[in-house]
Amino acid sequence: MGLKYLKYYQDLVNEWAQHFKSPYWSPLSQMANMTEEVGELARAINHVYGDKPKKSPEEKSEIAEEIGDIIFTAICISNNLGIDLDEALRKTLEKYKIRDKDRHERKD
């Protein structure tokens, strides 16, 4: 598991961010932005799969675009705090493998 797939994107975002005087917002502002992005994803999913009809003047919100915004924001937070996302995701996958190994019905 030594591959660094997410580091590639962390580096791309960091390269882009360095064009600005303040490359990253404060962690609290980034968390507020993440909350906004998750809300936009919830709204998009509700429009497609839920009971909330879309208002006619609203622009169509794409679920994939909202997920992309969340990933981008997570990368910004991680870069700002010096978190290696490849390592963080590897640890999370291991946690789920151990914690949930008998939790869900397996297909055989």
LUMRO-97460 format. One record per residue (C-alpha): x, y, z; residue number from 1; chain. Coordinates in nm, 4 decimals, padded with zeros to 6 digits. Layout:
X:Y:Z:NUM:A
...
END
This chain:
00.0000:00.0000:00.0000:1:A
00.2922:00.2350:-00.0647:2:A
00.1258:00.4045:-00.3625:3:A
00.0543:00.7755:-00.3317:4:A
-00.2505:00.8384:-00.5477:5:A
-00.3983:01.1166:-00.3372:6:A
-00.0613:01.2899:-00.2982:7:A
-00.0759:01.3649:-00.6702:8:A
-00.3993:01.5597:-00.6188:9:A
-00.2730:01.7174:-00.2975:10:A
00.0274:01.8448:-00.4938:11:A
-00.1926:01.9757:-00.7786:12:A
-00.4183:02.1649:-00.5376:13:A
-00.1184:02.3010:-00.3473:14:A
00.0450:02.4190:-00.6707:15:A
-00.2778:02.6008:-00.7638:16:A
-00.3175:02.7482:-00.4133:17:A
00.0329:02.8963:-00.4148:18:A
-00.0800:03.1523:-00.6742:19:A
-00.2678:03.3363:-00.3971:20:A
-00.1397:03.5621:-00.1200:21:A
-00.3078:03.3409:00.1412:22:A
-00.3117:02.9930:-00.0155:23:A
-00.5463:02.8374:00.2388:24:A
-00.8230:02.9682:00.4600:25:A
-00.8066:02.9089:00.8326:26:A
-00.9076:02.5564:00.9384:27:A
-01.2323:02.6883:01.0884:28:A
-01.3257:02.8709:00.7661:29:A
-01.2382:02.5605:00.5660:30:A
-01.4611:02.3514:00.7919:31:A
-01.7465:02.5973:00.7412:32:A
-01.6894:02.5692:00.3656:33:A
-01.6934:02.1878:00.3915:34:A
-02.0265:02.2085:00.5738:35:A
-02.1649:02.4250:00.2928:36:A
-02.0416:02.1796:00.0287:37:A
-02.1955:01.8817:00.2114:38:A
-02.5237:02.0755:00.2289:39:A
-02.5095:02.1350:-00.1466:40:A
-02.4557:01.7619:-00.2017:41:A
-02.7513:01.6825:00.0240:42:A
-02.9664:01.9242:-00.1723:43:A
-02.8597:01.7740:-00.5067:44:A
-02.9305:01.4191:-00.3875:45:A
-03.2649:01.5260:-00.2444:46:A
-03.3614:01.6789:-00.5787:47:A
-03.2813:01.3554:-00.7621:48:A
-03.3805:01.0880:-00.5092:49:A
-03.5813:01.2637:-00.2397:50:A
-03.9137:01.4299:-00.1950:51:A
-03.7986:01.7904:-00.2336:52:A
-03.8910:01.9218:-00.5786:53:A
-03.6558:02.1663:-00.7455:54:A
-03.7669:02.5297:-00.7710:55:A
-03.7949:02.6338:-01.1346:56:A
-03.5351:02.9152:-01.1300:57:A
-03.2729:02.6990:-00.9565:58:A
-02.9815:02.5769:-01.1622:59:A
-02.9535:02.2022:-01.1971:60:A
-02.7026:02.0827:-00.9410:61:A
-02.4879:01.7878:-01.0378:62:A
-02.4151:01.5280:-00.7712:63:A
-02.0702:01.4498:-00.9153:64:A
-01.9764:01.8185:-00.9135:65:A
-02.0769:01.8516:-00.5490:66:A
-01.8723:01.5436:-00.4555:67:A
-01.5777:01.6982:-00.6427:68:A
-01.6180:02.0168:-00.4377:69:A
-01.6125:01.8119:-00.1161:70:A
-01.2973:01.6262:-00.2221:71:A
-01.1300:01.9542:-00.3194:72:A
-01.2178:02.1073:00.0166:73:A
-01.0918:01.7977:00.2023:74:A
-00.7640:01.8273:00.0124:75:A
-00.7346:02.1961:00.1041:76:A
-00.7932:02.1172:00.4721:77:A
-00.5412:01.8330:00.4578:78:A
-00.2778:02.0415:00.2836:79:A
-00.3241:02.3253:00.5302:80:A
-00.2859:02.0898:00.8282:81:A
-00.0032:01.8799:00.6773:82:A
-00.2097:01.5597:00.6564:83:A
-00.1041:01.2861:00.4139:84:A
-00.4367:01.1776:00.2636:85:A
-00.2965:00.8506:00.1299:86:A
-00.1940:00.7508:00.4813:87:A
-00.5181:00.8795:00.6354:88:A
-00.7300:00.6805:00.3892:89:A
-00.5155:00.3687:00.4319:90:A
-00.5667:00.3847:00.8100:91:A
-00.9408:00.4382:00.7664:92:A
-00.9724:00.1383:00.5333:93:A
-00.7859:-00.0786:00.7842:94:A
-01.0156:00.0442:01.0611:95:A
-01.3258:-00.0506:00.8626:96:A
-01.1818:-00.3900:00.7659:97:A
-01.1292:-00.4772:01.1320:98:A
-01.4316:-00.3058:01.2854:99:A
-01.6882:-00.4131:01.0271:100:A
-01.5578:-00.7572:00.9281:101:A
-01.8627:-00.9285:01.0817:102:A
-02.1014:-00.6343:01.0783:103:A
-02.2610:-00.6768:00.7365:104:A
-02.3911:-00.9775:00.5499:105:A
-02.1278:-01.1046:00.3085:106:A
-02.1970:-01.2241:-00.0415:107:A
-02.0342:-01.5573:-00.1137:108:A
END
